[in-house]
């Protein structure tokens, strides 16, 4: 159980927050879809991205040749997403990669083993096929990876195995090819979009992978290489997501081991799940990171990494308000407890919190004497 404590001194002459650690530390929460099955290397749950308090991804027998299913998790409610055109055979199915408002994007693999992007608005499924790999006389796969408003980012793979990024505008119905000028013959993989920024990766002429940040308005390409990334086959850097000045992704070191990372424009921070052998950081929202890790049995688990929460206390007249971060509280499981004595083990719940979409808060009229608060995560 994780706990963090705050104290109110007698007469509320001062407010002291005690035992709260720095924001640089993370609380790691494993997210496994409750309906995922079991298998030689399963159940596998991939937490890919999130929007607000919704988490999207997929579950299934990813490396056992089974069927995959998309999902949206809102709090403790997990909803399965299966595109009606998805196949139900080995290595077929649906995977969700991004969400904006009520719109979800991702890709599905049909009964012929061909991948198609999709846009789902809660009632209607729209198939998205990049013109470069669809039509008479051509073939290939399309993967929709991210959405922001009416813009969808992703990549296609031609029949000859070349990757091309794309930007698709839903309203204008226009497809724009995104090819990093430094990319070699293997091409460019565009991942997520936020505003005018798109991130992803490209392969150079030697087959090494590099991350990129592309600005749609300025049409500028910035290469991103994690300092600890290796430079050989199966090594390098891939950027998966962007939120403001924060970027997350994965780098493979010189031994081929995968590590998640957070890059804020100046500092690279490695993110390795405590229970993981390899970690991929796939989604970011503010300071919260989502992704996947492989455990020692090669089972894939989704995760949510949230900064260690801090209690904030304010006083207005006789009303005391205690705040802590709201983001997906149902998943992270933090509850506020209180006690008049730190030496006791008899902590009691402080009540049901309200929230303003940024913070949880509880307002109380404190009694005389000491009163201590802590956040507890079961």
N, C-alpha and C positions, 0 to 999 in steps of 0.2 A: 504494500500500500504506500503510495506517495502522499506526503502531507506537507503543507506550507502553512505557517502560523502568523497571525497578526494580533497585537495587544492594544487595548484601550486603557490608559492609565486612569486612576481614581479621579473623579470629577471631570474627566475628559480634558484635563489641562494640556495634554499632549497626545498625539496619535503616533504610535510606533509600529512600523511593520517589521516583523522579525522573521528570520529563517527563510527569506525569499532569495532565490538564487538568480544569477544573471541571465538575461535573455538569450545568451549564446548557447545555453544548454537546451536540449530538446527532450520532450517526453515522447517516447515511441509507442504507438498503439497499433497492434496488428489487426488488419481488417480481412476477414475471411467470409466470403458470401455463405450464409447459412445453408443454402441449398446445393452448394458445390458437392460433387460426389467424391468418391475415393478411387484411387488407382495406384499403379506401381509408383508413379511420380506425382500423385495427386492427393487431396484436392488442390488445384491451383487457382488462386485468385489474383488478378492483376488490377490494382488500383491505379488508374491512369491519370485522371485529371479531376478537377472539381470547380464548381461555380457556386458561390454562396455557401450554403450548407449541404449541397448535393455533391456526391462523389460518383464518378462514372468509371467503367472499366469492363472487365470480362472475367468469366470463370469457366473451367472445364479441364479436359485432359489435354493440356497443351502439348506435352511431349509423349503422350501415350497413343496418339493417333485417334483422339476422340472428337466429340463435338464441343464447340465453344459457344458461349452465350454472353451477350452483353448485360449490363446491369446499371441501374441508377440507385444509389443508396442515399436516403434522406433520413438523417438520424439513425434509428435502428430499423427502419423500413427499407428492405431491399426489393426492388422491382426488376424482374428479368425482362430483357429486350431481345426479341428474336425477329429479325427482318423476315417478312413473309416469303421473300425470294431466296433466302439463305438455304444452302444445302444442309442435310442432316446426316451426312456420311462422315467418314474419317477426315479430320483436319478441315472440316467445314463449319459454318455457323456465323455468328455475329459478334462484333466487338465494338464497344462504345469508347470514343476517344476525347470528346469535348462537349461542352454544354454552354449555351448562352441564352438566358431567359428560359423559355419553354422548349427551345430547340436543342436537339442532341444530334451530334454527328459521329460517324465512325465508318466502319466498313464491314462487309459480309462476304463470305466465300460461297459461291453457288455450287450446284450439284456437279458442275463441270470443273470445279477447282479454280475458277476465275474470281478474283477479288474486285468488288465494286464499292465505291463510297456510298454513304446514305445520309440523308437529312430527315429527321423524324421530329414532328412538332407536337407529339402527344397523341395524334390520331391518324396522321397520314405519313406514309413512307415514300420518300423520293429517292430514286437511284441517281447517283452521280458518277458519270464516266468521263474521264478526261478525253477530249477529242483526239489527243495524240495516240491513244491506245484503243479507241472505239471506232466502229464504222466498217465499211466494206473493205476487205483486204488487209485490215490491221487487227492486232490483238494485243492484249496486255492487261495489267492490273491497275486499279485505282484505289488509293487509300486516303480518305478524308481524315485529317488528323486534328484540326482545330477550328474553332468558330468564334468570331467576335462580331456581334450584330449581324449584318448581311454578308460578311466576308468569311469564306472558308478556305483554309490552307491545307495542303497535303502534298502527295507525290504520286506519280504513276511509274510503272515499270514496263518498259517495252518488251516485246517478245524476245529481243536479243539481250535483255538483262540490263539495259541502261535506265537509270533513275532520272526523272525530271520533277522538280518541284512545281507546284501550281498555286495560283490564287484565283478563287472562283467567287464572283459576285452574284448572289442569288437574285437580286432585283434586276440587274442589267443582263443577267445570263451570259456573262463574259468570263472566259478562261485566259489567264495570263501565265505563260511558262516562266519558271524561275530556275535559272541555271547559273550557279556560281561561276564567275570567270576563271577561277583557279581549279575548277573541277576537271578531273581526267575522264577517261572513257566510261567509268562506272557511274558518273553523274552526281546529281544533287538530290538530297532528301529534305524537303521542307516539312517541319513539324507544326508547332503552334503559332498562333497569331494573337497579338494584343495591340489594338490601335493600329499604328503604322509600322509596327515591328513584327517581323517573322523570324523564327529561329529554326535551326536544323543542322545538317551536316553535309559535307561533300567528301568525295574521295579524290585525292590528287593523282598525278600520273603514275606514282609508284604504288597506288592502292592504299595509302595511309588515310585515315579518316580525321577530319577536322570539323569543329563546330563553326557556325556562322551566325551573325546577326545581320539581317537585311532590313533596311528602311525603305518602305514602299514609296514614300514621297520623294526622298532624296536619291533613291535608287543606288544606295551605297551598300557595299558588302564588307563586313568586318569579320576577319577570321578569329576564332576563339580556340585556343589550345590550353588545356589544363596543364599547369607546370609539372605535375607528377605523371602525366600521360606518357605511355611508351610510344615508340615511333616505328614499330615493325608491323608485320602482318598480324591482324587481330588486335591491334592496339590503336590508341588515338582518343579522340574526343567527339562526343555527339551531344548537341544541345537539344533539349526536349521542350522547354517552356520558358516563358518570360512574364514577369509581373512588375511593372514599373522599371526600376533599375536592377531588380533581382533576376537572375537567370539560373536555371537548374538543368542538370543533365547527368551524363555518365562519362567517365574516362576509364580506359583500360590501361593498366600499368605495364611495365616491361615484362611481367610474368603472365600477362593476359587476364589478370584479375579485374573485375568490374567494381567501380566505386561511384557512388553518387557524389554530386558536388553542388555547392551554392556559390555563385559569383555575383558580387554586387557592383561590379565595375572597377574595383581596385583589389579586392581580396578574394582569394579562392579558399573555400572551406570544404573539406572532405566530409561526406555524410555516409557513414556506414551503419546500417541497422545492427543493433547489438546481437540479434539472433541470426544475422545473415552471413553467408559466405560471400555472396556478391550482392550489390545494391544498385538499383537504378532509381534516380530521382526524376520523376516524370511530370509532376504538376506542382505549381506554386501559386499561392494566393496570399498576398501580403508577406508575412513571415512563416506561413504554414506550408509544409512540403508533403506531397503524396508520392507514392511510388511502389516499388516491389523489391522483395529480396528473396534469394534462394537460401533455404536452410541446409543443414548438413545432410539431410536426406534427399536433397534436390527438389523439394516441394517449394512452389512459389507462393508467397504470401503478399497481399497488399499491406501497405502501412500508411499511417498518418503521423508525421513528425511535427509537433507543435512546440513553440518555445515554452519553457517552464513558466506557468502563469504567475503573475504577481497580483497581490491584493492591493487595491487602492481604497483609502478611507477618506470620506469628506463629512463635515459636520455643518448643519444648518439649523440653528436654534437647538432644539432638543432632538432633532432627527439625525441619525447617523446612517449614512449610506455606504455599503461595502460593495466594491466593484471587482470583477475579474473577467478575463476575455471570454466572449460568448462563443466563438467559432465552433460550430458542431459539438456543442456541449454533450449532446446525447451519445456521440461516438467517443469523445474523450473521457467522459464519465466523472468530471470533477463536481463535487458537492461541497457546499460551505457548511462547516460545523463550528460550534462555539462552546466555550467552557469558562467558568469564573476562576479556574485554578489550573495552571500549567502542569502541576504535579499529578493531577487526576487522569484516569483513563476514561472517564465518563464524558466523552464529547457527544453533544447532541446536535441534530440538524438545525440550521438557522431558519429554515422555512423554504418555500418554493420561490425561486428567483423570478424576477421580470427581466426583460432584456430590451435593448435599443438597437439590436442587430450588430452592435459592436461589443458591448459589454453585458454580462449578467450583472444584476444588482439586487440587493436586499436592503430595505429601509427599516430600521428599528428605532425604538426609543430605549436607549441603554439604561440599565439599572445603576445604582450607586456601586462603587467598587470597581474592581478589575473585570474586564471581559476580554477573552482571547478568542481569536478566529483562526481557522485553518481551512485550507482546501484539501480534500481527501479524494483520492482516486482508488477505487477498489479494483 
